[in-house]
Amino acid sequence: MTATQEDIYSEIATSLTEAGLYSVDANDGVAENTWRISTEPYFLSVSELEFIDRLGHHLLKFYSVLNQFYLDSAKGKLPGWIAEYLDAGKPQDLIGYSRMKRFKNALPGIIRPDLIVTDRGFSVTELDSVPGGFGLTARLMSLYQTDENNIIGQEHGGIPELFYKMATATADSEKGVLGIIVSDEAEDYRSEMVYLAGLLKQNGVAVYTVHPREVIFKEEGLFVLDGDSLVRLDVIYRFFELFDLKNIPKSELFVYSNKKGRVETTPPYKPFLEEKLSFALFHHPVLIPYWEKALGPETFTALSHLIPKTWVLDNRELPPHGVIPGLAVNQAPVRNWQELFSLSQKEREFAVKPSGFSPLSWGSRGVVIGHDVSSAEWQETLKNSLAGFPNQPSILQEFHKGKTVLGSYYQPETGMMTEMKSRVRLTPYYFVVQGVPKLGGILATLCPHDKKKIHGMSDAIMVPCAVRG
C-alpha cells in the first residue's frame, strides 16, 4: 500500500518529536524548535553534488592557509596587521594560548559553510567551525532515505560515524571516549547532541553529552560519571563559544587539561579561525599573491568565485591618497565609510555582521541587511559597527541574492501540500578524518522568498539533500 502525503508527514513529525528535535508548546500554541515539513528532500544535480564534495577540500585548505598566515604574521614573516585584525577584541591569555607551538597545526574538525544558491551558482557567505545542526541533519537523513531518495552523505557512513571518526582522529585513538560539552549558550542544540550520542552508544561507542558542570576534573584528566563509574575523556567536542568562556563552569580546567595533553579538544582554542573578517583578508589586494601561491591555482580560483567581497569596518582615518580597496559607489572608489551613510535602498545591497567573539556573531543574530532596513537603521548600524572597532570588529559584505525556487510543505490543517516560493541555503557538513574532509550530509533550508536572511525559522522548510540520477 502506497503511503499518502499525510502518512509521510506524520511519520517524520512523530519521529522528530520522539527524538526531542521537533516540538510545539501545547499550552499557548507557540512553536518551539519547529519548521515546515516537506515530504521529500531537496534534490541536487550530480554536477552540483560533485562541486560541493570538492568544496570541502578547498575550505580545509583555506583554514590551513589562514592558520599559517596568522602565525607567520604574529612572527613578523607577513604583515603584522593580519594578526592584529584577527586578534582584535580577544583576551591576551586566549591569544597566547592559540599561538602555542603544541597546537600549531590544529584545525577545526568540522567545516560547515553557508552556501547560498544564486542564479550564478553558489556563494559561501560564511564558515562555521563550531556548528550545530548536524545531529538534526543525521536524523532527517535517516527519515528521508528511501529506495527513490538517494540521500547525500550515506556513502561515507553518515554523520554519526564520521563525527566519531573525526573526534577519535583528533585524539589519535580509534576507540577514544568522547565528551560532547554543551554550554548554556548552546542549549537549543542540546537535544540533537543527546540524540547523536545515543545513536553512537547503540553501536557500542563511548560518547557522553554533558553540561560543563557535569565534567569532573582530576589532575590526570577530565572525567564523567557513567552510573557509579568514572570514565576518563580522551577527546572533547567543544560545543561552546570562546567568547563565552568566562560564563562556562570549569572552562579554565578544560583549557588546563588540554594544555597539559590530558584531553584533546576540537575545534581548537583558536579564536582567529572563527573570524568572519578572514574573508576580508582573502580579498585584500596586498594579500592576493600570498593566497594564490599558498592555496594553489585551483583552490584560489574556486574560492575567488565563491567568497563575496568583504571589508573590515575599521574606523581609522585613511590618508588623503587612500581608498577602501575594491569598494565603490557609482563607480567611484570609497575613501570614507561615511560615504555609505546616504546610500539609497538599491545601493545598499550589503550585509553588516559582527565578525566573531560575540554572542551576536552566530545564528544570524547580529546580521543587518542594508536594503531590508530603513535609511535611519542602516546609518545607525554602520555608526555602531564602526564605533565598536577594534574591541568588537564587524564586517561589510556584498549581499548575494538567492535565486527563487519552488518548495513544498505539508499543511496538517488542510491535509494538503502547499507550494512556497523560496530561497535556499545549503549547509554541508564536512568531517575531517586524518586530514581528509568527508561530506557527511547536507541540510537545505528553504525560506520564503521575501526573507532576506535565510536561516532556520518556523516558516522555513528544512530537509536533507538528495541527488537525482
N, C-alpha and C positions, 0 to 999 in steps of 0.2 A: 504493500500500500504506500503510495507516494505521500510524503509529508507535505502538509499545507504550509503556507507562509506563517500562519498563526502557530503551528506546531514548532516550526524552526525558531521563531521569535521566543516562544515560551521556553523552549529548551535552553536557549542562550541566556535569557534573562534569569531563569531559575538557577542555572549552573553558576553564573557570575555572582548572584546573590548568596548562594550557599558557600561560595569561596570567600565571601566578605569583600568582594571587589565592586559591587554594584548595589545600591540601596535607595529607597525613598522613605523619608521620615513620615510615618503614618499619622503622627499627631497633628501636624499642620499642613501636610501635603508638600512641604518644601523639599525639593530634590537635593539629595546629597550623594556625591560620587555617582552621578548618573549622566547618561547621554542618550542620543537616539540610536536605536539598534537597527542595523540593516541585517537582512537575511543572507547576504552574500559578501565576500571580501572585495577589496579594491584590486582591480586587475592591472598589472603592468605588462608591457610587451617584453619579449625576450631580449630585445636590444636595450630597453630601459633597465632590466634586471642586470644585464652584463655590465652596464655602465655603473650602476650602484654597487655592484660587487667589487669592481676595480677601485671605486672611490675609497674604500676602506684603506687600501694601501697608500693612496695619495694623502689621506688625512693623518695616517700614522707617521708618514714622512714629515708632514707639516709639524706635528708635535715634536718630533725628534730634532728637526732643524731649529724650531723655536727654542727648545730646551738648550741646544748648543749655543745659539746666538745670545741667549740671556747670560749663560755662564761666561762666554767669551767677552761680552760687554762688561760684565762685572769685573773681569780681569784686565780690562783695557785693550783687549785684542780687537774689539769692534767699538763703534761709537758708544760712549757711556750713556747717552740718552735712551738707548734701548732698555737697559736695566732700570734706568731712572723712571721711565714710564711704567714699566711692568711692576715696579716696587711701590709705586705711589699709593699712599694710604695704608700700607701694611706695617704691622709692628716689627721692630727690629729683630726681636727674637725669632719670629717666624721666617723673616728674610734670611737670617743666619742659618737657621735650620735647613731651609730649602737649598742652600748652597753647599751643604756638607758633602765632602768627597764620596762618602759611602752611598749617597743617593744620586750620584751624578747622572746615571743613565736611567733612572726610574721615570716611567711614563704612565699615563692612565691606562688601566686595564680594559676599560670600556670606552668606546668612542661613539658618540651619538650626535650626528649633525641634524640641524633643522633644514630640511630640503623643501623649498617652495617650488611647486610645479608651475612654471610660467609658459607663455606661448613660445618662448625661445629655448626651452629646455628646463634645466634645474638651476636654482640659486641656493647656495649654502649661506643662510643668514647668520648662523652662529653654531658653535660647538659646545656640547655639554659633556664634561668629563666626570660629573657626579650625577648621572641621570637617574630619574625614576621612570616608571612605566614599563620596564622590561618584564616584571612579574605579570602585570596585566596582559602584556602582549603575548607572553607564553600561554596564558590561559585562553586568550582569544584564538591563538593559532590552533590549539587542540580542538576548540569548539567548531571552527570553520573548516577544518580538514575533512574533505570527503573525496570520493573517487573522482569527482568532477573538479574539485578545487585543489590545485597543486600549491599549497601554502609555502611561501618562500621561507627558507631557513631550516626546514626539517632535514635537508640533505647533509647538514653539518652536525646533526644530533639535536638541534633545537636549543632554545635559550637556557633551560636548566643545566644541561650537560656542559654547554660552552661556558656558562658562568662559573661553574665549579672548576672546570679545567683552567680557566683564566686565573682564578684565585689560587689554586694549588701551584700553578706555574710560578706565580709571584712568590710563593713560599718555597719553591724548588722542592716540592714534595707531592707525589702522586696521590697520596691519601691524607692530606692535611686536614686539620679541624678548622672549619671556617666559622667566624662570627660576623654576622651582619649587624652592625651597630646603627640603630636608627634614633636620631635625636628628636626632641620635641618639635623643632622647626620643620622636620620632615614627617611629622605624624601622619599626614594624609596618605603617605606611601607605606605605612607600617603593614597594613593588611596584605598588600601584594608581596612584601618581603616575607611575611609569615607563610603565605601560600607557597612561595618559591622554595623556602626552606623545607616545608612539608613534602613537596614533590621529591626533593633530593633525599630526604630521610627515608622515604618509601623505597628508595633504591639502595639503602644501607649506607648513605653518606652522612658524616657527622657535620651538620650545619645547624647553627643556632641564630635565631633573630632575637636580639636583646636590646633593651634600653641601656644607655650608658651606666645608669645606677646599678644594673644587674651584673656588670663586669666586676670581677674580684681581682684586685691587684696583689701580687706577691713579688718579691724581689726576683724570683726566677721566671716570671712571666705573667700573663693575663689568663684568667680562668672564668668559666661559667658553671653554674650548677645544672646537672642533669639528674633529676631526682635527688638522691642524697650524695651523689658523687661529684667531685670537682673534675672538670675537664679543661685541659690547657688548650688555648687557642694557638694555632700556628699562623693564621692569617686573618686579618680584619678587612671586611669591605666597609670602608668609611662612608656611610650614608649620612654624613653631616657636613655642613659647610664650614670652611675655615674662618669666615668672618664671625661665626657663632661660637668659636672655641671657648670663650670666657663664660658662656652660658651652659656649657656641657659638663655635667658632673664627671670628674675624674679625667678630663681631657688631658691634663698635664701628665697623668700617669700613662695614658695611651702613648703620648709623644715620647715620654721617657723610655718606655718598653720598646718602642720602635727604634729609637736612637741606639739602644744597647743591643739590638739584634735579637730580642727575645720574642718578638712577634713581627710579622711583616704586614704592611698596610698598603692597600690600593683603594682609590687613587692616592698617590704620594702626597706628602705635605708640601706641595709646590704651588702656592697661590698664583704665580706668574703664568702657569699653564691654564688657568681658569679665567683669564682676562679677555674680554671681547675686543679690547684695543689691539690685540695681536693682529687682527685683520687690517687695522690701520697701518701697522708696521709692514705688513705684506705689500701694501700698495705704495709705501713711501718710495719716491723715486731714487733716493740715495741708496736704499737697501735692495732695490730690484736686482742689480747684478749679483749681490750676495745670495739672494733667494734662488735665482735661476741656476747658479753654479751648485749650490748645496742640494737643491731638490732634484736637479736634472731636468732636461727639456720637457719630458712627457708630463711629469707631475706639475711643473711650473705652469705649463700651458693649460692643463686641465683646471688648476685652481684659479688661474687668472680669469677664466671664463665663469667660474662658479662663485667666487667671493665678491660681494658687492663692494664698490668703493666706500671706504670708511675713513673717518678722521677723528682724532682725539680733540675734544673740546678743551683746548689749552688756552687759558685766559691771558697768557703772557703777550705783551705787545711785540709786534713784528717791527723790524727796521723799515725805513721808508721804501727800500727796494724789495721787501719781502712779500710773498704771496702764500696763501694756503695751497699747497700743491694739489693740482687735479680738481679743485673746487672752483666752479664758475657760475655766475648768474648772468643770463642773457649773453653768453659767450665772453663775458668779461671776468678775468680772474678776481677772486675774492681776497682782499687784503686785511679785512677786519670782520670778526664774527657779527658785529652789529649790522653789517650789510644784509644779513639774513633775516633780521627782525621784521622787515617790511615786505617780505615775500608774499605774493598772492597765494591763494589756496592751491592753484595749479602748480605754482613754482616750488612749493614746499613739500614735494614728494620725497620726504626723508623720514627716517625713524631716529629718535633720540633714545639712548639706552644707558643705564648705569653700566659701567664696564665690568664690574666684578667686586668681590669683597663687600657685599652689601645685601641686606635682606630684600632689596628691591631688584636685585640683578638676576633673579630666576623666576620662572613661571609667568613671564610677561608682565610682572607686577609694575615695573618702573618704565615700561616702554610707552612712548608717546609718538603717535603717527602724525606728522605735520599737517597733512591735508585732511585729517579726520577731526581736527580740533579748531577752535576759533583762533583768530589772529592774536587775541589777548593771551590765550593759553599757550600758544606757540612761543610768543615772546617771553612769557613767564618761565616756560620750560628751559629755553636757551639761557636766560639770565641765571636761573638756579643751577643749571648744569655747569656753566662757566664759573660761577661763584664757588662751586664745590671742588674745583681743581686746586691743588693736587691731592687733597685729602680723600676725595671721592671722585675719581675721573669718570667722565661719561663720553660716549661716542656719538657721532653723527654718521648715519649710514644711508646710502641710497635705498629707497624703497622699491623693491621688485614686486610688481603686482602679479598675484597668482592668476592663472587662466581659469575661466569658468568651465566647470564640468557638471554633469548631472549625477547627483547621488540619490539614493532612495532609502527610506527607512519605514519600518512598520509602526503604524499608529494603533495601539491597542484599543483606543476609544472608538475608532471607526472600523477596526478589523481590516484595514486596507493598507497597501503600500503607498507611500507618498513621495513624489519626486521633489528634490530640492536643488536649486541652482547653488553650486558650491565652489569654494576654493580649497585647495588641498595642500596640506603639509605632510610630508613623509618623514618619519623618524626611524632610520635604520639603526640597528644595534650591532656594532662590531665588537667582538670579544678577542682580545689579543692573547694568543696562546703561543708561547715560545717565539715571540717576535713576529707572529703572523696574525693579521686581523681576519677574523672569520665572521661572516654575516650570519647572525642568529635569527633574525626576523625583522620585519618592517611593519610599523604601525602607521596607518593612514588616518589623519584627522581631517574631516570634511566639514568646514564651517559655512554658514550661509554666505552667499557671495557678497553681501553688503557689509560684512565684517572685515575690517582692515587687519586686525590681529587674529591670526589663526592659531588656536590652542584649544586644549580640552575644555569644553563648556557643555552646559546642559542641552543646548540646541545644536551641538555638533554630532556628526556621525563618526564613530571610532570603530575601525575594523582592521584586521591584519591584511597584508598584501599577498596576492597570489599571482601566478604567471599564466598567461594564455599560451596554448600551444605545447 
